[in-house]
Amino acid sequence: MAAPLNRRDLLLRSLAAAIAAAGAGGFPAALYAAAAVTLDQFLVLSKALTEAADLDPDMGNKLLGGFLATGHGDGLARLVAGEAEPELANTIVAAWYSGVSDSGQGLAVAGFDQALLWQAMSFTKPFADCGGETGYWSEPPQG
């Protein structure tokens, strides 16, 4: 007879299932293959739009997949070619700063710690990101 699940085991199994589902829920390779914009082009475009020097390629891949899945491939190609697409450009910047974009099946988190809002808000940091030794916050910052 199998031992009953305790709360901890149930939570761990649920978390493992959620992680597995998120990893398996990526965009199909055919979506990227048919795209007029490559990941490298999207990252160059994103760097120009956000004026950020270092963007996370994994987050960029997820964002690009979302834009392609929602039918923005032609708009991305026009932006890469230097044409004006102000609404799409603003949507790209918002996605990089928030870490959230439309996946074609609703809103999805493309990156949390990698979202640019953490760089823009220097007074805070992502949840569970240690800021220093225990009690570091009790002293005023060096500056």
C-alpha positions in Angstrom: 0.0 0.0 0.0 1.3 3.4 -1.0 2.0 6.0 1.7 -0.5 8.9 1.7 0.8 12.2 0.2 1.7 14.8 2.8 1.3 18.5 2.0 5.0 19.1 1.2 5.1 16.2 -1.3 1.9 17.4 -2.9 3.3 21.0 -3.3 6.6 19.7 -4.7 4.9 17.4 -7.2 2.6 20.3 -8.3 5.5 22.6 -8.7 7.4 20.0 -10.7 4.4 19.5 -13.0 4.0 23.3 -13.5 7.7 23.7 -14.4 7.5 20.7 -16.8 4.4 22.2 -18.4 6.0 25.6 -18.8 9.0 24.1 -20.4 7.0 22.0 -22.8 4.7 24.9 -23.7 7.2 26.7 -26.0 6.4 27.9 -29.5 6.7 25.5 -32.4 9.9 25.7 -34.4 7.9 26.2 -37.6 6.7 29.5 -36.2 10.3 30.8 -36.1 11.3 29.1 -39.4 8.6 31.0 -41.3 9.4 34.3 -39.7 10.8 37.2 -41.6 12.7 38.3 -38.5 15.4 36.3 -36.7 16.1 36.3 -33.0 19.3 38.3 -33.6 17.4 40.9 -35.6 14.8 41.1 -32.9 17.4 41.6 -30.2 19.1 44.4 -32.2 15.7 46.1 -32.7 14.9 45.7 -29.1 18.2 47.2 -28.0 17.6 50.2 -30.2 14.0 50.6 -28.9 14.8 50.1 -25.2 18.3 51.6 -25.3 19.4 48.7 -23.1 22.8 47.3 -23.7 22.3 43.7 -22.4 19.0 42.0 -23.2 18.4 38.3 -22.2 18.3 36.2 -25.3 16.1 33.6 -23.7 13.5 36.2 -22.8 13.9 37.7 -26.3 13.2 34.3 -27.8 10.0 34.0 -25.8 8.9 37.6 -26.6 9.7 37.1 -30.3 7.6 33.9 -30.3 4.7 35.7 -28.7 4.9 38.5 -31.3 5.0 36.0 -34.1 2.2 33.9 -32.7 -0.1 37.0 -32.5 0.5 37.9 -36.1 3.1 40.7 -35.7 5.7 39.2 -37.9 5.2 41.6 -40.8 5.2 44.6 -38.4 8.5 43.3 -36.9 10.0 43.0 -40.4 8.9 46.6 -41.1 10.5 47.8 -37.9 13.7 46.0 -38.6 13.7 47.6 -42.1 13.5 51.0 -40.4 9.8 51.8 -41.1 7.6 53.4 -38.5 5.4 51.1 -36.5 4.9 53.2 -33.3 2.3 51.1 -31.6 4.2 47.9 -32.1 7.4 49.6 -31.0 5.7 50.7 -27.8 4.4 47.2 -27.3 7.9 45.7 -27.6 9.3 48.2 -25.1 6.5 47.4 -22.7 7.1 43.7 -23.0 10.8 44.1 -22.2 10.2 46.3 -19.2 7.3 44.2 -17.8 8.5 40.8 -18.8 5.0 40.0 -19.9 3.6 39.6 -23.5 0.8 38.1 -25.4 1.6 34.4 -26.3 -1.3 34.0 -28.7 -3.2 32.1 -25.9 -3.3 35.0 -23.4 -0.7 36.9 -21.4 2.4 35.0 -20.5 5.6 35.8 -18.4 8.6 35.8 -20.7 11.0 36.7 -17.9 10.7 38.0 -14.4 14.2 38.7 -13.1 15.3 39.8 -16.6 12.6 42.4 -17.0 14.1 45.9 -17.5 11.9 47.4 -14.8 14.4 46.1 -12.2 17.2 48.1 -13.8 15.0 51.2 -14.1 14.0 51.0 -10.5 17.4 51.0 -8.8 15.8 51.3 -5.4 14.4 47.8 -5.4 15.1 44.3 -6.7 13.2 41.2 -7.8 11.5 39.2 -5.0 13.8 36.7 -3.3 16.9 38.3 -4.7 19.3 38.8 -1.9 20.6 42.4 -1.6 23.6 41.6 0.7 24.5 40.2 4.1 21.9 39.8 6.7 20.8 43.2 7.9 22.4 45.0 4.9 19.3 47.2 4.7 19.8 48.7 8.2 22.6 51.0 7.1 22.2 53.8 4.6 23.7 53.0 1.2 27.2 54.0 0.3 27.1 56.8 -2.1 
